[in-house]
Amino acid sequence: MPADESMVQVDGPWSHRTVHAGGTRFHVAEAGEGPLVLLLHGFPQFWWTWRHQLVSLAEAGYRAVAPDLRGYGASDKPPRGYDLPTLAVDAAGLVRALGETGAIVVGHDWGGLLAWTMSVVDPKVVRRLVPVSAPHPVRLWASLFTEPFGQLRASRYALGFQIPLLPERRLTRNGGALVGRLIERWSGPERPSEAATRVYQDALRIPAAAHCALEYYRWLARSQFRPDGFRYIRQMRTEIEAPTLQLHGALDPCVLPRTAQGSSRFVAAPYRWRLVEGAGHFPHEERPEQFDAELISWLNDPEPDR
């Protein structure tokens, strides 16, 4: 069956709408009222990865908003702008377009790298920071160079994303079978169901979505040897002033827990590290009750300790 943007308009106890920020059109799913929690997804998913949190955060008295990032789902898919500084401007603009001056920012995988970046590029917009399965970008850069049998080996799948055209075909052929294999490979024993995985497979077959998703990886790899990458890493050494909760699956084979653990050195504010036992790369889907309990308990704490 041909894939189109209507596939990501999944029904549930949330509403769908389009928000324009900085000249880009974003599709968002929204639930609840209260302080804004912006939920940023990663690869190879889209807003629906936060379906459990949209419900639990709304019940806990928060306004939860999960957008499709640039290039994904039903959001715009422009030919460029897949570098983290531009994506951070996107997300900060989205917060303001939602009528708020700041938000609690929760980001998984690429959404986590984006959340870290927002905290530096536009610190006033990030009231609290929750990176999930995402080390601080400087920590990630360093580990790729210093741990050839650790994080570099775990990230070797991304090397194949650097060549043109073929990776897009591999991600979308056979109904997106490769997407299913990646989710299975990166999960712990309680991986997302086959039905959930099928939703992600279909969403990445939306025209241009696979190409845009791969452009994130291409910028990450190529910028390491270019002035824009050097400037980004230099900028990211700025200390983060937002209280931070870092959540990571204990069994994550994609982004190793030890890669993420060194991130606290970049946070000047209260910082808390929590491993989600029994979870792989998708702790918010694999162990949603445990994940949500950690998240909401920390959000409800007016003075989170270090």
N, C-alpha and C positions, 0 to 999 in steps of 0.2 A: 504494500500500500504506500502511495506517495506520502512523504512527510511534509507538514506545513505548520505554521505557527499556532494554529488552533489546538495542536496536540498538547501544548503546555498550559492551556487554560483548564487545568484540572479542578473539578468541583470539590468543595469542602467547606468547613466553617471559617471561611475567609472570603474576601472580595478581591476582584481583579480590577486593575485600572492601568492607565498609561500616564506616566509622569515625564515631563520634558525638563532636562537639566543641561545647560551648556550646549544647546543645539542638538542634543542626542535624546532620542525617545527610549524610555525604559518601561518595560512591563514589570509591574510589581503585584505581589499578593500581600494582603494586609488583614490583620485581625487585632481586635482589642482596642482599649483606650488607656492612656497614661503616658509615662515617659517612653520616648521612642527607642526601640531596639532595632538596629539595622542589621539584617542577617545576610552575609555575603557568601555565596556558594563557591565551590571550586570545580576542578575538572574530575571527571567528565560529566558533570551534573548540571542542574539549573535550579531555580528557586525552590522546587518541590523537595529538595533534600532537607529543607527545614520544616516540613509539614508537621512533625511532632512538636517542634518548638513554637510554631505559630499558635498552636492550641494551648500549650502549657504556659507560655508567656502571657497570652491574653487572659487566661484564668487567674494568673498571678498579679494582674493589674498593670500590664504593660501594653504599649502599642507596638506590635511586632510587624515589621515590613521586610519582606524578602524579595529583592529584585532579581531579574535576570541581568547578569553583567553584560557589558558591551560585547556584542558578537554572539550571545547565547539566546536561546529560547525565542521569545517574542520581542526582544529589545533590538535596537538598530544594529546593523552589521556593517559599519563603515570600513573602508579599505585600510585604515591605519588607526593608531591610537591605542595599541595594545601593550604599551610600556607602563610600568607601575606608577610613575608620576602622573601620567595622563589619567589612568584609571582612578587614582586617588582624587584628582580634581572632579572626575565624574561622580564619585561617591559622596564627596563633600557637597557638591552641587545638588545632588539628590536629596540629602538631608534638608537643605534649605528649601528646595522645591516642595518638600513635604510639610513646610510651614514651621520648621524648627531651626534653632541656631546650633544645636548640638544633639548628639545621640550616644547611646551605648552601642558600640560597634563590635559585632561578633562575626568572625570570618574563618572559614574552613579552607585549608589547602591554599589555592590561589587567592581566595577571599581573605585568608589569614595574612598572607604577604601584603595584600592590599590594605588591610586594617592596620598593620604595623606602619605602612607607608603613610597612610592618612594621619597617624599620630604625630608624624614629623612634618609633613607637607602642610597640614592645616590643623595644628594641635587644638585650637579652640573648638573644633567641631566634634572632637572625640572626648566624651565625658568619662567613659570607662572603656577598656579595651579587653577583648576576649579572643585571642588567637587560638585556633583549634587545628591540630595536626600541621602546624606552621611555625618553623623557627623564625627568629628575627632574620631579616634578609642578609645582614652582615655575617651572622653565624652560619647561614646556609652557604653563602659564597665561600667562606673559609673552609667549611667542611668538605666541599667539593674538591678543593685543592689539597687538603691535608689528610683526607681519609679515603685513599683510592680503593680500599677493600671494605669501606663502610658506606658512607652516604653516596659517594660517586658510583659505587657499584649498584646501590639501591636505585639510583636515578638513571641507570643506563638506558632505560626505555625511552627517555627523552632525547637521547642522541639520535634515535631513528626519526624523531619528529623534525629534524633540521633540514632534511632534503625536501625539495619542492614536490608537490602534487601527490606523490605516492602515499605518504602518510594519511592524507585526506581520504584517498580511496580505500585504504586499509581500514580506517575507522568506520566507514559507511557501508562497505560491502557486506553481503550475507546478513542483511538486517541489523548491522552494527554489532556483529558477533565479538569483535575485538573489545568493544566497550564492556561487554559482559565479562570477558575474560579478565580485563584489568580490574574491574570491581571485585570479582571473585578472588583474584590474586592478592589484592591489597587489604582484604577484609580479614577479620578474625573469624572464629567459629560461628558467630551469629551474624553472618553477612546479610545484606539486604536481600529480600525475597526475589524470586525469579520475576514476579510481576513488577516489582519496583525496578529491577534492572532493565526490564523491557521498556519501561517508560523512559529511562535514560538513553537507551539505544535509539529509540524513536526520535527523541529530542535532538540528538546530535546528527540525525539525518536531515534535519531542516536545512534547506539550501543555504550554503555559506557558513553554517554553524561550525562544522568541523574545521574548516580553514581558519576561522577566527579564533577558535579555541587553541589551535596549534600556533597561532601568531604570538600568543603569550609566551610559549616556550621558546620560540625563535628569538624574540627580543631578549629573554633571560640569558640565553647562551651567547648570542652575538654581541650584546652590549658589554660583556665582560672584557672585551678587547677594544672598546671604543670609548671616546671621551664622555658620551652620555652615561655609560655605565660607571665610569670612574667618578663622575659627578654625583651620581645617585648613591653610590656606596659611601662617598665622603659625607654627603648630606645625612645619610641614615645613621651615622655615628652620633648624631644629636640625641641627648638623653630624653626619654619619654616621660612626660609628666602626668599621664593618665593612670589611675589605678588599674592594675592588669591582673587578669586571671588567665593562666595558660593551661589549656586542657589538651591531653594527648593520649591516644590509645597505647596501652602498654605493649601491644603486639604489632604495632604499625611497621610493616616491612617496606613501605614506600618512603616515608620520612621518619628516620630512626629516632626514637625517643632521646638518645644521647645527643643527636644533632640539635634538637630543640632545647635541651636542658641548659645550655649556656646562654640563653637569651636574656636572663635576668640582669646581666651586667649593663644592658642598654636601657634599663627602666629605673628612673630615680624615684618614682612613686611607690606606694605599697604594691607588692607583687606576691602572687600566690601560684604555685605549680601543683597541678593535680594530674596523676595518671588515672585513666579509666581502665580498670583491670578487665581483661578478657576481650578488649576491643582492639580492632586494627585501625585502619586509616579513616574510618567513618564512625567515630564513637557516638555522634549525635543520632545516627541511624541504627547502629548495632546495639547500643545500650542506652536508648533514649531516656528511660526513667532515671538511671544513675546519672547520666549527663545533665538532665534537666534539674535534678536535685542539687547538684554541685553549682550549676549556673545560677539558679534562682536564689539559693541560700546566699551566695556571694553578692548578688545584686541587691538583696534585701538588707545586707549588712551596711549600715551607714559609714562605718570606718573599717574597711577591710585591712587586716594587719599584714605585715610583711611575712 
